[in-house]
Amino acid sequence: MNITSIDSYVAQLTFWETKGYEILYSTFLVIASLFISSCIYLIIVLLIVFFTTPHVQENARYILFAHMLINDTLYLILAFVLSVVNMYLVYISMPICYIIVSLAVTTFKVTPYNLAVMALERYIAICFPLRHIVLCTNQRSYFVIAVLWFIGTLPHVADFIVLIVTAEKSFFSQYLLCTYDSIILKPLQSSIRSFTLITSIILVSFIIMFTYIRVTLIARKTNSKSSSASKAGRTLMLHAFQLLLSLLSLTSTFTESYKGEYVLILVAFNFLFFMCLPRLLSPLIYGLRDEVFRKCIKKMFSLKQ
């Protein structure tokens, strides 16, 4: 969604000839397709475990994890579609573009929100184990997920109202390159976007940092590297790294303003490393590292054999 339209660069670039563009496009499509396919395959396996294991479906931790997997899958598909559309300079009608971009941005923001809630769940489980059963129920987990989507879509509702009030009717019948910048007409829209991102970054970072410090203090008191507090601390640290990668993806807006001969390589690198890699960490952190999921996956593949 952060990929800048390339048509303005083509006239300035002299290093890549037409054949070079075709090779680069094909290489990007192959690598991105393989990467995304691998991520989605792993996610599907984990979701099968979730939906076929009753005691897993009753755990708030795994409910939030499954929601993040579904959200990340949707984001990967939308981000890939937008990247291909912009790379091949495909023009889309404004209403369809607005829906796709808004949904992509929402799924992008919901992931760190989900990470923050999962960090709070681990914090409650370690620091307040007696309250965990009462606070972290199935019903409250699904309610929190609904709240996350409400918070994620609320800025787009305000953005849409601004667009309806200020934009001319002819704008909604236009065909354009589908990027976030192409649907921003007024400074107020940029202000809404900036305020939302800054507030989200500060709030999520604070929650993960606070929960990590608290859980780490509990782990030191237990003096056991194998304790649940130590495992939770390592998981929260991986959450922080995943959040860092997600935040670094925001720098693509500035890095892709570079209009040199290597801009296409930079766009592909940003997409694979900053857009896709954080979503690959989700199934690795809570999937393959989790004992329950490991056992279920081994059992699943042993039955197939």
N, C-alpha and C positions, 0 to 999 in steps of 0.2 A: 504494500500500500504506500510505502515511502519511496518507491522507485520513481525517479523523475523521468518525464517523457524525453525520448531520445531524439526526436525530430529536430530540435534546435541545435543538437550537437553534430548531426551528420554533415552539415555544410562546412563545419570547422575542422573536422578530423581529416587528415591526409594520410595518416599512417596505415589505416585499414582500408583495403579495397573491398569491392562488393563480395568477392569470394571469401575474404577474411571475415566479413560479417556473418556470412552463411555458416562458416565453420565454427565461429564463436557461438552463434545462436544454437547450432546443433549440439555442440559440446555442453553448453549450459542446460539445454533441455534434457539431455541424457543423464547428466550428473544429478540435476535437480529431481528428475523423475525417479531415479534409483534411490536417492536419499529419502524422498517423501514416501515412496512405496515401502521402503524398509521401516520407516517410522510408523506408517499406518498399519502395516502387517503386525508389528509388535503391539501396537495399541489395540488392534482387533483381538489378538490373543488374550491380552489382559482383560478386555471387556467381556470376552466369553467367560473367563474365570469369574469375573464379578457377577454376571447375570446368571450363572449356573451354580453358584455356591451360596446357599441361603445364609449361613452365618456371616459371610463377607458383606452381603447386602444389608445386614443389620448393624454394621459398624460405621459410625459417623466418619471416621478417618478414611475408609475405603469409598464411601459415598462421595466425599469431596474429591478423592483421587479420580474416581470414574468420571465425575463431571469435568475435571480438568483435562482428562484424556479426550473426551468428546469435544470439548471446546478447542483444544489444540488441533484436533483433526480438522475441524471446520476452518480454523484459521489457516492451516497449511494449504488446504485446497483453495481457499479464496486468495491467499497471497500468491500462490503459484499461478492461478488464472490471471490475476492482475499483472504479474510480472511478464507473462507471455504476451498478454494483450498490449502492454506498453512497449515491449521489445520489438514486436512486429507492427507497431503503429496502427493498431486496430481501433477505430473510432466507435464509441458506444453511445446510445441515446442517454441524455442526462438523467432521467428518472431511474433507469436501470443502473447506471453508474453510481448514483447517489446511494441506492439501496446496497449495492455490493460493497462500496467503500465504507459505508456506515457500519455494516455488519462485520467487515474485516477489522475496522478500528475497535469496535466493541469487543470482539473476541480477543484482540490484542491486549486490551485493558483488563479483561476479566481474568486472564491468567495470573498476573501479579496479585489481584484481589484474592483469588483463590489460594495462592501461596500464603498470603497473610492470614487467612482464616485457618488454613492447615497448620500454620505455625502456632496460632492461638490454641488450636485443639491439642497439639502436643504439649503446649505450656500448661494447659489445664490438667491433662493426663498425668504429668510429672509433678507439678506443684500442688495440685488440688485433686488427688486421685479419688477421694470420696465424693466430690461434687461432679466428677467427670460423667458418671452414669446419668445424673440428673440434667446436666447442662448440654451434653452432647448426645442427643437422641436423634433418631431417624427423622422425625417430623421437623425438628429444629434445623437439621442439616439441609433438608429440601427448602425450608423457608429461607435459610441463609443464601442458598443458591439463587432463589428468586430475587432476593435483595441485591445480590451482586449484579445480576442482569439489569435490574432496575437502575442501579447506580451507573452501570456502564452505558445504558441507552439514554439516560436523562440529558447529558450534554447534547446529544444528537437531536433530541426533541427541541431544545432551545435553539440549536443551529438551524433546524428546519423552519422554525417559526421566523427567525431572522431572514432566511432565504425567501420564504413566501412573501413576507412583507416588503422586502427591498428589491428583489429581483424582478426584471421584466418578464412578461409571459413568454416572450420569444426564447428566453434562455432555457426554458424547460423542454423546448422542442429541438434543441441543438444536439449535434453529435460531437463528442469530444474524446480526447485521450483520457482514460479513466485513472486519474490520480486524485489524491486528497486536495492538492492545491488547485486543481481545475474546478472544484465545486465551492471554493472560497471566493466570495465576491466583496465582502465587507470586512473592515478591520475588526468588527465585533466578533465575527466568526473565529478569527485567529486568536482573539483574546479569550474566548470560551475554550478553545483548544488548549492554549498555553496554560490557563488557570487549572484546567482539569488534569493535565499531565503533571504539572508541578505539584499540585495537591496530592495526587495519587502517589507520586514518587516519594514524597516526604512521609506520607502516612504509612505506606507499605514498608518502606525502609525502617522507619521507627519501630513498627510492630515486630518485624523479623529481628532487628537488633536487640530490642527489649526482651523478647522471648528467648533468644539465644543466650543472653547474659544470665538470665534467671535460671534457665535449664543447666547451664554450665556450672553455676554456683551449687546447684543441687548435686550435680555429678561429682564435684570435688568433695563434697561432704560425704558422699557414699564411698569414695576412695576405691571405686571398682570400674575398670575400663569396660567390663562387660555388662554393666548395669543398664537398665532401660533409659536412664537419664543421659548416659554417655551416648547411646545410640540415637536418642532424640536430638542431642546436641550436634552430632555429625549430620543428621538429616537436615536440621535447620541451617547448618553451614552450607550444605549443598543447595538449599533453597536460596540462600543469599547469593551464591554464585550464579544460579539460574536467573535470579532477579537482575544481577549485574549485567548478564548477557542481554537480557530484555531491554534494559536501560541503554546499553550501548547501541542497540538497533536504532535508537532515536537520533544518533549522530549521523545516520545515513542521509538525513535531510541536508546536512552541511557537506559531508564528504562527496555526495553525488552532484554538488554544485560545481565540482571540478570538471572542466570542459576540455581536458587534454585527450590524448590519443588512447589512454588506457581506461576511459570512463566505463566502458562495457564490462571490463574485467572487474572494476570496482563495484559495479552494480551487482554482478553475479556473486562476488565475494560477500557483500553485505547480506544478500538474500540467504545464502547457504549458511554462513557462519552466525549471523545475528538473528535471522528470522527462524531458521530451521533447527539449528543446534539446541537452543533452549527448550524446544518442544521435544527433542529426542531425550533430553535429560529427565523429563517427567516420568516416562515408563521405566527408566533405569533406576531412578531414585526410589520410587515406591513400588516398582514392579519386581525387577530382578533381585533387588536387595531385600525384599520382604520375604520372610520365611513362608508365610501362608501362600503367597502367589507362586513362589518357587516350587513348593510341593505340588500345587495344583497343576502347574505347567508341566512338570515332570510326569505326573500321572496322566495328563491329557495326551502327551506325545508317546508315552509308553503304551497307551491303549490303541493309538493309531498304528503302532508297529505290530 
